[in-house]
Amino acid sequence: MKTLKKNNISKSSTLRKRILTALILLPLALIAIFELPLIPFAIFTAIVMSIGAWEWGPFIGFCNKRRRILLMVALIGSMFGFAHISGLISQGQINLYQPQVQSALWLSLVWWGLALLLVVSYPKSSRYWRGLRWIKGLFGLFTLLPAWLAINIIRSNQYELDVQAGAWLLLYVFALVWAADIGAYFAGKAFGKNKLMPNVSPGKTLEGFAGGVVASTTLIFLALQTSLFVGHNGLEMVLISLAVVFSSVLGDLLESMLKRQAGIKDSGTILPGHGGVLDRIDSLTAALPVFACLYFYLV
């Protein structure tokens, strides 16, 4: 009885921390999205992704600070290289039709297709990568670099015509992921019985997944009633949005798989009640490049 009471108190305390941290992070995210010009926004998102690279270190087995810093430097160098060749430095925004940018985003979809196979077949798939640090390092680069490219491409959408157009589009992608996450949390708590992928993430259930889809589908319907997608085919936007939702789940599962393989609970401790930065952006790392590719290159 005492143990049960302690567990309930611990869960209640964690929930309070999560809510408080979310109440702080949400305004900061909105300010960054709507108030920062493109280059400061690119720098801000590069800092966030660099923290993600630091937290990726334990997935590889890097407990040494020097190695984790080298991982950050590799990502920062890659982001700077794309900032240069894409026109961000010289023209003030990323040219989404620049060949290297397009190739990087399409290759990121190939990576997420491979990630899906790795997650679905885990733990059998781990035999091919668990002992190879350089492969797990590439996993991090393939995850974080395209996400940085995508978030800045979405933010710069139609910037010359309306500086806030891309901000609203980016907020929509964020909201899709948040809705799926919140819907999955509450549906899983209320109805969760059947495990989604017990070998990867024992806490996730099919009922929670369904709740996330319902919540995000409701958001999609509401967004289609606004001016956000005027001139776009409604069915196409529904399909793209659902692809984003499904990919966000994959992003979450990929991090869960890597944490499980490394034997760690959270990617970090920087966010009370939430863990690390990667624990908050894992869903977005997949959702952002998927949305950017489908929205800008296919619609």
Stockholm file with secondary structure:
# STOCKHOLM 1.0

chainA/1-299         MKTLKKNNISKSSTLRKRILTALILLPLALIAIFELPLIPFAIFTAIVMSIGAWEWGPFIGFCNKRRRILLMVALIGSMFGFAHISGLISQGQINLYQPQVQSALWLSLVWWGLALLLVVSYPKSSRYWRGLRWIKGLFGLFTLLPAWLAINIIRSNQYELDVQAGAWLLLYVFALVWAADIGAYFAGKAFGKNKLMPNVSPGKTLEGFAGGVVASTTLIFLALQTSLFVGHNGLEMVLISLAVVFSSVLGDLLESMLKRQAGIKDSGTILPGHGGVLDRIDSLTAALPVFACLYFYLV
#=GR chainA/1-299 SS CHHHHHHHHHHHHHHHHHHHHHHHHHHHHHHHHHHSCHHHHHHHHHHHHHHHHHHHHHHHTCCSHHHHHHHHHHHHHHHHHHHHHTTHHHHSSCCTTSHHHHHHHHHHHHHHHHHHHHHHTTTGGGGGTTTCHHHHHHHHHHHHHHHHHHHHHHHTTTTTTCTTHHHHHHHHHHHHHHHHHHHHHHHHHHHCCSEEETTTEEEEEHHHHHHHHHHHHHHHHHHHTSSTTTTSCHHHHHHHHHHHHHHHHHHHHHHHHHHHHHTCSCSCSSBTTTBSHHHHHHHHHHHHHHHHHHHHHTC
#=GC SS_cons         CHHHHHHHHHHHHHHHHHHHHHHHHHHHHHHHHHHSCHHHHHHHHHHHHHHHHHHHHHHHTCCSHHHHHHHHHHHHHHHHHHHHHTTHHHHSSCCTTSHHHHHHHHHHHHHHHHHHHHHHTTTGGGGGTTTCHHHHHHHHHHHHHHHHHHHHHHHTTTTTTCTTHHHHHHHHHHHHHHHHHHHHHHHHHHHCCSEEETTTEEEEEHHHHHHHHHHHHHHHHHHHTSSTTTTSCHHHHHHHHHHHHHHHHHHHHHHHHHHHHHTCSCSCSSBTTTBSHHHHHHHHHHHHHHHHHHHHHTC
//
